[in-house]
Amino acid sequence: MSAQSLKLQTTTISMAHMWQGLLIALVLYFLGILAVYVNRLLGFYVLGLVLLIYSLGLISALMSGYQSTAAMEIKLLLEVVAAIGLGINFYTVVLLTRWRQNH
């Protein structure tokens, strides 16, 4: 589903760019997890940076959904998915903080 069919004000994104974004996300998460095993403190900072980047992307999705001229159901779905993603990011930060304090 493209952003234009959702009537979001954005540029067209090709499938190659979407795969590239997914690959970058997986590499960043892998580097964060690898950094936890190599140097625990560095790993927490890397994972925190990754979560911050994705939280900013989810906030951008929330704003795009709010400003969209799409149907109310699509706007609501976009807002709910972004809010769930932010909740998962926040919970991940809480779990990482607890794990860091215990080790």
C-alpha positions as CSV (number, residue, x, y, z in Angstrom):
1,M,0.0,0.0,0.0
2,S,1.5,3.3,-1.0
3,A,1.4,6.5,0.9
4,Q,-0.5,8.1,-2.0
5,S,-3.4,5.7,-1.7
6,L,-3.6,6.6,2.0
7,K,-3.6,10.3,0.9
8,L,-0.6,11.2,3.0
9,Q,1.5,14.2,2.0
10,T,4.8,12.5,1.2
11,T,7.0,11.5,-1.7
12,T,6.6,8.2,-3.4
13,I,8.8,5.4,-1.9
14,S,10.0,2.6,-4.1
15,M,10.1,-1.0,-2.9
16,A,13.9,-0.9,-3.0
17,H,13.9,2.0,-0.5
18,M,11.5,0.1,1.8
19,W,13.8,-3.0,1.8
20,Q,16.8,-0.7,2.3
21,G,15.1,0.8,5.4
22,L,14.3,-2.6,6.8
23,L,17.8,-3.8,6.3
24,I,19.2,-0.7,8.0
25,A,16.8,-1.3,10.9
26,L,17.9,-4.9,11.3
27,V,21.6,-4.0,11.1
28,L,21.1,-1.3,13.8
29,Y,19.3,-3.7,16.1
30,F,22.0,-6.4,15.5
31,L,24.8,-3.9,16.2
32,G,23.0,-2.9,19.4
33,I,22.6,-6.4,20.6
34,L,26.2,-7.2,19.6
35,A,27.4,-4.2,21.5
36,V,25.6,-5.4,24.6
37,Y,27.7,-8.6,24.6
38,V,30.9,-6.9,23.8
39,N,30.6,-3.9,26.1
40,R,27.4,-3.8,28.1
41,L,27.4,0.0,28.7
42,L,28.1,0.8,25.1
43,G,25.3,-1.6,24.0
44,F,22.7,0.2,26.1
45,Y,23.6,3.5,24.5
46,V,23.5,2.0,21.0
47,L,20.1,0.4,21.6
48,G,18.9,3.6,23.2
49,L,19.9,5.5,20.1
50,V,18.1,3.0,17.9
51,L,15.0,3.3,19.9
52,L,15.2,7.1,19.8
53,I,15.5,7.0,16.0
54,Y,12.5,4.7,15.7
55,S,10.5,6.7,18.2
56,L,11.0,9.9,16.1
57,G,9.8,7.9,13.1
58,L,6.7,6.9,14.9
59,I,6.0,10.4,16.1
60,S,6.4,11.5,12.4
61,A,3.8,8.8,11.5
62,L,1.4,10.1,14.2
63,M,1.7,13.6,12.8
64,S,1.3,12.4,9.2
65,G,-1.9,10.5,10.2
66,Y,-3.2,13.6,12.0
67,Q,-2.6,15.8,9.0
68,S,-3.8,13.3,6.5
69,T,-6.9,13.8,4.3
70,A,-7.6,10.0,4.2
71,A,-10.7,8.3,5.5
72,M,-11.1,8.3,9.3
73,E,-10.6,4.5,9.5
74,I,-7.2,4.8,7.9
75,K,-6.2,7.7,10.0
76,L,-7.3,5.8,13.1
77,L,-5.4,2.7,12.1
78,L,-2.2,4.7,11.5
79,E,-2.5,6.5,14.8
80,V,-3.2,3.2,16.7
81,V,-0.2,1.4,15.1
82,A,2.1,4.3,15.8
83,A,0.9,4.6,19.4
84,I,1.4,0.9,19.9
85,G,4.9,1.2,18.5
86,L,5.7,4.0,20.8
87,G,4.4,2.0,23.8
88,I,6.6,-1.0,22.8
89,N,9.6,1.3,22.5
90,F,9.0,2.8,25.9
91,Y,8.5,-0.7,27.4
92,T,11.8,-1.8,25.8
93,V,13.6,1.1,27.4
94,V,12.1,0.2,30.8
95,L,13.2,-3.5,30.4
96,L,16.7,-2.5,29.3
97,T,17.0,-0.2,32.2
98,R,15.9,-2.9,34.7
99,W,18.3,-5.4,33.1
100,R,21.2,-3.0,33.2
101,Q,20.6,-2.4,36.9
102,N,20.5,-6.1,37.7
103,H,23.7,-7.0,35.9
